[in-house]
Amino acid sequence: MTAGPCTLVILGVAGDLTRRLLMPALYHLAVDGLLPDAFRIVGYARTEVTEDELRARLREGIVAQVSSALDESRLDWLVSRVTYVQGAFEDEAGFDRLAAHLATLDQDAADGGHHLYYLATAPEFFEGVCRQLGDRGLLDESGGAWRRVIVEKPFGRDLASARALNAALASVMDESQVYRIDHYLGKETVQNILVFRFGNGIFEPIWNRRYVDHVQITVAESVGVETRGGYYDETGALRDMVPNHLFQLLTLVGMEPPSSFQPAALHDEQAKLLQAVMPIEPSACGVNTVRAQYAAGRLDGESVPGYLDEARVDAGSGTETYAALTLAVDNWRWAGVPFYLRTGKRLAAKRTEVVIQFRRAPLALFRQSDVAAPSANQLVLSIQPEESISLEFAAKVPGPEVTTAPVRMRFCYEEHFKIGGRTGYETLLYDAMTGDRSLFKRADVIEAGWALVDPMLQAWEANACSLVTYPAGTDGPAEADALLGRDGRRWRPV
Ligand SMILES: NC(=O)c1ccc[n+]([C@@H]2O[C@H](COP(=O)([O-])OP(=O)(O)OC[C@H]3O[C@@H](n4cnc5c(N)ncnc54)[C@H](OP(=O)(O)O)[C@@H]3O)[C@@H](O)[C@H]2O)c1
């Protein structure tokens, strides 16, 4: 269904996110007929460009990203919706111009005065920009028009800063107006975790400690820090990935069935799951966490430098580019089932997946034979690069002898539904326009995540757990293998 009329205000319209992800996503929505006729885009940034130049740039960005045949008329329509206000985030006069521009646009009332603000900029500007908007009444919903703000990650860099950001947002708007975005949640497979678990009768009965041996969550990247060395060196893998992407997957896989698919019900269950995770005390960080940095290595046949030789990285940096942890979820469903999480840069491949490893069969059938024990069933929810679900099970190898081999049943989104090339932002932008907050993150869920990560950050910063290295282009450090190995388990290869 087409979204209702509204104006999307992109604060940071000249940036990479807008060009590479937001505009292509809006284009896909336009092609799918999901954008209203009364839709406008107002851009705000410092860059001195004319509206025509900005439109040409954004058009180029869409053409470069879209893989399917271009629908020129929808593309023309979309870029024709763009207007621009030039100004800095620190500049009161710039926001006055923005407010005046919006007031003029609102006069024709076609968009109903509904505004969706997108903070497509670095996090240090989030508070200031929201205050500027609030001061000009742009977040005021008392006139009947809705006003929503999409906030990009990162949502703080520790518990204290996340709380401060949430408090700053709460001082100028209601929590219901805040849409904290994590674009992983726009991926079909991520959303499908809920449908898969709760929409199918066969999986939920076995989704618990009685049948599940352990869970692995992997977010592996093959890229290094590229041009983001300065930012990354201040951040590290733990902060950058764990409280957002990995915990998002953890909550969807681990949470209890919500009473409905309403946002509040989903968010309540996500918060409860995080509250059930046992914090890793600083004294246990040496045992339950692995902190590592990539050294020089080879990837796709090419030599690649180590982290310390990357541009804008401190030569003596102790920042981790890899993190692995074992978490215990202390509730009725998961007691005794370890959740192993890992993420890293410059690994052998780009891969995001959740592996549910089931317990082994009792083996009674094979006791008398010299057949190797069949491997345990694995359900793999693959999120990147391909969006798919596969189930591994043992089958008999044809022939007179009884031997088994693991085989796979596989469902691939793109092949089945014939959709591809989506950025993940399509669903999220559409949901924000239609007021569905289910896939956005609530303040308390963010804080519950940071509350778990904070003790690890502190222990790591105090060097309570030594920093190890791994060669670029591998599956990570040997210490991460040992983390599972001592429990008699193994990572699924990256
Ligand atoms: N890029 C991605 O792939 C990606 C993916 C996920 C999330 N994100 C998040 O999205 C946000 C934006 O990332 P990005 O990559 O688009 O950053 P970026 O390329 O650096 O763009 C930042 C934008 O903010 C504007 N800006 C910066 N300082 C400003 C100031 N003082 N006053 C007014 N405008 C200012 C810039 O405008 P001028 O150029 O005119 O100065 C530019 O339009 C970040 O929070 C990032 O973490 C990015």
The ligand as an SDF file (V2000), in Angstrom:
LIG
                    3D

 48 52  0  0  0  0  0  0  0  0999 V2000
   27.8900    5.4080    4.5000 N   0  0  0  0  0  0  0  0  0  0  0  0
   27.4230    4.2390    4.8860 C   0  0  0  0  0  0  0  0  0  0  0  0
   27.5590    3.2130    4.2170 O   0  0  0  0  0  0  0  0  0  0  0  0
   26.6820    4.1190    6.1790 C   0  0  0  0  0  0  0  0  0  0  0  0
   26.0370    2.8920    6.5010 C   0  0  0  0  0  0  0  0  0  0  0  0
   25.3250    2.7990    7.6890 C   0  0  0  0  0  0  0  0  0  0  0  0
   25.2750    3.8740    8.5410 C   0  0  0  0  0  0  0  0  0  0  0  0
   25.9210    5.0370    8.2370 N   0  0  0  0  0  0  0  0  0  0  0  0
   25.7880    6.1530    9.1680 C   0  0  0  0  0  0  0  0  0  0  0  0
   25.1800    7.2490    8.4840 O   0  0  0  0  0  0  0  0  0  0  0  0
   25.6710    8.4800    8.9600 C   0  0  0  0  0  0  0  0  0  0  0  0
   26.1900    9.2810    7.7780 C   0  0  0  0  0  0  0  0  0  0  0  0
   27.2660    8.5730    7.1750 O   0  0  0  0  0  0  0  0  0  0  0  0
   27.9130    9.0250    5.7930 P   0  0  0  0  0  0  0  0  0  0  0  0
   28.8020    7.9150    5.3900 O   0  0  0  0  0  0  0  0  0  0  0  0
   26.8730    9.4780    4.8270 O   0  0  0  0  0  0  0  0  0  0  0  0
   28.8020   10.2870    6.2280 O   0  0  0  0  0  0  0  0  0  0  0  0
   29.4500   11.3590    5.2850 P   0  0  0  0  0  0  0  0  0  0  0  0
   29.6680   10.8220    3.9180 O   0  0  0  0  0  0  0  0  0  0  0  0
   30.5880   11.9470    6.0200 O   0  0  0  0  0  0  0  0  0  0  0  0
   28.3010   12.4760    5.1550 O   0  0  0  0  0  0  0  0  0  0  0  0
   27.9810   13.3380    6.1820 C   0  0  0  0  0  0  0  0  0  0  0  0
   26.9720   14.3750    5.7230 C   0  0  0  0  0  0  0  0  0  0  0  0
   26.8170   15.2990    6.7960 O   0  0  0  0  0  0  0  0  0  0  0  0
   27.0770   16.6040    6.3280 C   0  0  0  0  0  0  0  0  0  0  0  0
   27.7730   17.3650    7.3510 N   0  0  0  0  0  0  0  0  0  0  0  0
   28.8770   17.0050    8.0450 C   0  0  0  0  0  0  0  0  0  0  0  0
   29.1920   17.9690    8.9260 N   0  0  0  0  0  0  0  0  0  0  0  0
   28.2730   18.9340    8.7710 C   0  0  0  0  0  0  0  0  0  0  0  0
   28.0600   20.1830    9.4010 C   0  0  0  0  0  0  0  0  0  0  0  0
   28.8470   20.6280   10.3820 N   0  0  0  0  0  0  0  0  0  0  0  0
   27.0070   20.9100    9.0000 N   0  0  0  0  0  0  0  0  0  0  0  0
   26.1790   20.4780    7.9950 C   0  0  0  0  0  0  0  0  0  0  0  0
   26.3460   19.3170    7.3610 N   0  0  0  0  0  0  0  0  0  0  0  0
   27.3820   18.5680    7.7570 C   0  0  0  0  0  0  0  0  0  0  0  0
   27.9420   16.4410    5.1260 C   0  0  0  0  0  0  0  0  0  0  0  0
   27.7060   17.5630    4.3070 O   0  0  0  0  0  0  0  0  0  0  0  0
   28.8860   18.3130    3.5350 P   0  0  0  0  0  0  0  0  0  0  0  0
   29.5590   17.2420    2.7250 O   0  0  0  0  0  0  0  0  0  0  0  0
   28.1430   19.2870    2.7190 O   0  0  0  0  0  0  0  0  0  0  0  0
   29.7640   18.9020    4.5760 O   0  0  0  0  0  0  0  0  0  0  0  0
   27.4010   15.1640    4.5190 C   0  0  0  0  0  0  0  0  0  0  0  0
   26.2680   15.4890    3.7640 O   0  0  0  0  0  0  0  0  0  0  0  0
   26.7270    8.1310   10.0190 C   0  0  0  0  0  0  0  0  0  0  0  0
   26.1320    8.1560   11.2860 O   0  0  0  0  0  0  0  0  0  0  0  0
   27.1130    6.7040    9.6660 C   0  0  0  0  0  0  0  0  0  0  0  0
   27.5550    5.9850   10.8130 O   0  0  0  0  0  0  0  0  0  0  0  0
   26.6090    5.1770    7.0710 C   0  0  0  0  0  0  0  0  0  0  0  0
  1  2  1  0
  2  3  2  0
  2  4  1  0
  4  5  1  0
  4 48  2  0
  5  6  2  0
  6  7  1  0
  7  8  2  0
  8  9  1  0
  8 48  1  0
  9 10  1  0
  9 46  1  0
 10 11  1  0
 11 12  1  0
 11 44  1  0
 12 13  1  0
 13 14  1  0
 14 15  2  0
 14 16  1  0
 14 17  1  0
 17 18  1  0
 18 19  2  0
 18 20  1  0
 18 21  1  0
 21 22  1  0
 22 23  1  0
 23 24  1  0
 23 42  1  0
 24 25  1  0
 25 26  1  0
 25 36  1  0
 26 27  1  0
 26 35  1  0
 27 28  2  0
 28 29  1  0
 29 30  1  0
 29 35  2  0
 30 31  1  0
 30 32  2  0
 32 33  1  0
 33 34  2  0
 34 35  1  0
 36 37  1  0
 36 42  1  0
 37 38  1  0
 38 39  2  0
 38 40  1  0
 38 41  1  0
 42 43  1  0
 44 45  1  0
 44 46  1  0
 46 47  1  0
M  CHG  2   8   1  16  -1
M  END
$$$$
